[in-house]
Structures are given as structure tokens and as C-alpha cells.
């Protein structure tokens, strides 16, 4: 009985590990992290603009994501976001 239980746990753990690896390789988890980080950034920094998430695209030249938003007036904005580092570039608050 105990061997069967530990074997079942091993099978479940292996399945979960394989699933996480597949989701990372297909960019599902990284893009989800970028969407959540960018929505939080926009809501924290520009609550009066009512930005709504529009789309996300992987930008292979810099190995990061562009997350697109549109506000209540139709203004479109794209944030550059890294799954590991959060928002890298915000056009409404450029560095410097």
C-alpha cells in the first residue's frame, strides 16, 4: 500500500514537472507573468487613464515582450516587459 502511494506521488510530481517545462518552452508562463506585471504597473502608475490590456507579442530581438494597452481616448501604449525583470521601458515615463 505504501509503495503504491509513493509511486502515485512520483507520477504526479513528474507530470507536474513536465507540464511546467512545456508551458515555459511554449512561452505560456513567461507571457502570463509579463501580462500580470504590466497590468499592475499600469494600474499603479496611471489609474486615471483607464488603460485596458489589448495584446502581447514576443519581441525576439531583445528576448522580451511588448504588452499593448489602449486608454479611454484610444491612445495606444506598449510597455517592454521582461518575465524576470518586470517593466523595462515605459514610454510615458522614459529613463533619463
ABEGO torsion letter per residue (X at the ends): XAAAAAAAAAAAAAAAAAAAAAAAAAGAAAAAAAAAAAAAAAAAABAAAGBBBABBBBBAAAGBBBBBBBBAAGBBBBBBBBAAAEBABBAABBBX
